[in-house]
Amino acid sequence: MIARRAFMLSLLYVAACNQPETDRALPDLPREDTRSGYTFLTPETQALQDDAFANPGFLWVDRGEAMFKASSNVSHSCASCHAQGDLDLSRAAAEHPKYDARSARLVNLEGRINLCRERHQNAAPFAYETAELLSITAYVASLSQGVPVQVEIPAQMETAYQQGRDYFFTRRGQMNLSCSQCHDDNWGQKLRGDTISQGHGNGFPAYRLEWQALGSLHRRFRDCDAGVRAEPYAYGSDIYVALELYLAKRAEGLAMETPAVRR
């Protein structure tokens, strides 16, 4: 009986592995169905996000604000430039990732902050997922709170956008699952007592109860890849920035919520 069950399981595994590698021909999530991850939180977690005094993500925002305004003996502060009207940051998080012509690369908000440090402050870039980069990114993103996500896809970004979309629809890992199978096909359904969201990034950097810390969207990508038993990419990798671009376009119209609270 045990041998027969093991044989049947092996057949199911082989069948799963023989499914098409990618579902990229499937349609995108209909715009009218787009919902923020906030929608799928319990009332208690929604209340935690809404309370600026209780939301733990504001600890990082407050630290980031202090960093933003601080100058050193080798560089001026971020605020000394961005106090000018033409360098307003109130829409920055809602409009990234963007194409950077000087480096000829797609950059997300973290990448833009590091480029500013290198080009305008003569400072070394912060490493991904450090308290410093998370804090200043959370502060800058919080300036866009309530602003609808709206990214542009010029010709220079079309290839990256398609790469990000392909990644979203491509099955991977030992579990042979794509992002779309959870976040397009089964959103709103229960998974081990949790409610599956649509996977939007409009709240990141976000405080996740599972992490007991603030984390970037790329940390969430890595968790998802590890969850389907696939090898995660490095923080800040081109493929994750491309995926971030696709998700931003997919979430267009949703309000920025950083610092959001997620499960």
Residue pairs with C-beta under 8 A, 6 or more apart in sequence:
16 175
16 176
17 176
19 171
19 176
20 171
21 170
21 171
22 166
22 169
22 170
22 171
22 178
23 169
23 170
23 171
23 178
23 180
23 181
24 165
24 166
24 169
24 170
26 169
26 180
26 184
28 165
28 184
28 250
29 183
29 184
29 198
29 250
31 252
31 253
33 198
34 198
34 200
34 250
34 251
34 252
34 253
34 254
35 187
35 197
35 198
35 254
36 200
36 202
36 203
36 251
36 254
36 255
36 257
37 197
37 198
37 199
37 200
37 202
37 203
37 260
37 262
38 46
38 49
38 203
38 257
38 260
39 197
40 187
40 188
40 195
40 196
40 197
41 49
41 261
41 262
41 263
45 209
45 261
45 262
45 263
47 54
48 54
48 55
48 261
49 55
49 257
49 260
49 261
52 58
55 207
55 259
55 261
56 207
56 214
56 261
57 138
57 205
57 206
57 207
57 214
57 258
57 259
57 260
57 261
58 259
59 214
60 131
60 134
60 135
60 138
60 139
60 205
60 207
60 214
60 259
61 135
61 138
61 139
61 142
61 258
61 259
62 139
63 131
63 135
63 139
64 134
64 135
64 136
64 137
64 138
64 139
64 140
64 142
65 139
67 78
67 132
67 135
67 136
67 139
68 77
68 78
68 79
68 82
68 136
68 139
68 140
69 77
69 78
69 79
70 77
71 77
71 80
74 121
74 122
74 123
75 120
75 121
75 122
75 123
76 121
78 116
78 121
78 136
81 87
81 120
82 88
82 89
89 140
89 143
89 144
90 143
90 144
90 147
91 144
91 147
91 150
92 109
92 112
92 140
92 141
92 143
92 144
93 109
93 140
93 141
93 143
93 144
93 147
93 256
93 258
94 144
94 147
94 148
94 149
94 150
94 256
95 150
95 151
95 152
96 107
96 108
96 109
96 112
96 151
96 248
97 106
97 107
97 108
97 109
97 111
97 151
97 157
97 160
97 241
97 244
97 245
97 248
98 106
98 107
98 112
98 151
98 152
99 105
99 106
99 107
99 154
99 156
99 157
100 106
100 107
100 111
100 112
100 115
101 156
102 119
103 115
104 156
105 111
105 238
106 157
106 160
106 238
106 241
106 242
106 245
107 115
107 241
108 217
108 236
108 241
108 244
109 137
109 140
109 141
110 128
110 133
110 137
110 216
110 236
111 236
111 241
113 126
113 133
113 136
113 137
113 140
114 125
114 126
114 133
115 125
117 123
117 124
117 125
117 126
118 124
118 125
126 132
126 133
126 136
127 133
128 216
128 218
128 235
128 236
129 215
129 216
129 218
129 219
129 235
134 205
134 214
134 215
134 216
137 205
137 216
138 205
138 214
138 258
138 259
141 204
141 205
141 256
141 258
141 259
142 258
142 259
144 256
144 258
145 255
145 256
145 257
145 258
146 255
146 256
147 255
147 256
148 252
148 253
148 254
148 255
148 256
149 202
149 248
149 251
149 252
149 253
149 254
149 255
149 256
150 252
150 253
151 245
151 248
151 249
151 252
153 161
153 245
153 249
157 245
160 238
160 241
160 242
160 245
161 242
161 245
161 246
161 249
163 239
163 242
164 239
164 242
164 243
164 244
164 245
164 246
164 247
165 246
167 179
167 239
167 242
167 243
167 246
168 178
168 179
168 180
168 243
168 246
168 247
169 178
169 179
169 180
170 178
171 177
171 178
171 181
172 178
172 225
172 228
172 230
173 225
173 228
173 229
173 230
174 228
174 229
174 230
175 227
175 228
175 229
176 228
177 228
179 199
179 224
182 191
182 196
182 199
183 196
183 197
183 198
183 199
184 198
186 196
187 196
187 197
187 198
187 199
188 195
188 196
189 195
189 196
190 196
194 263
199 247
200 247
200 250
200 251
200 254
201 217
201 220
201 244
201 247
201 248
201 251
202 251
202 254
202 255
202 256
202 257
202 258
202 260
203 256
203 257
203 258
203 259
203 260
203 261
203 262
204 215
204 216
204 217
204 220
204 258
204 260
205 214
205 215
205 216
205 217
205 258
205 259
206 214
206 215
206 220
206 257
206 258
206 259
206 260
206 261
206 262
207 213
207 214
207 215
207 259
207 260
207 261
207 262
208 215
208 220
208 261
208 262
208 263
209 261
209 262
209 263
210 263
211 219
214 259
216 235
217 244
217 247
218 235
218 236
218 237
218 240
218 244
219 235
221 232
221 233
221 240
221 243
222 232
222 233
222 235
225 231
225 232
225 233
226 232
233 239
233 240
234 240
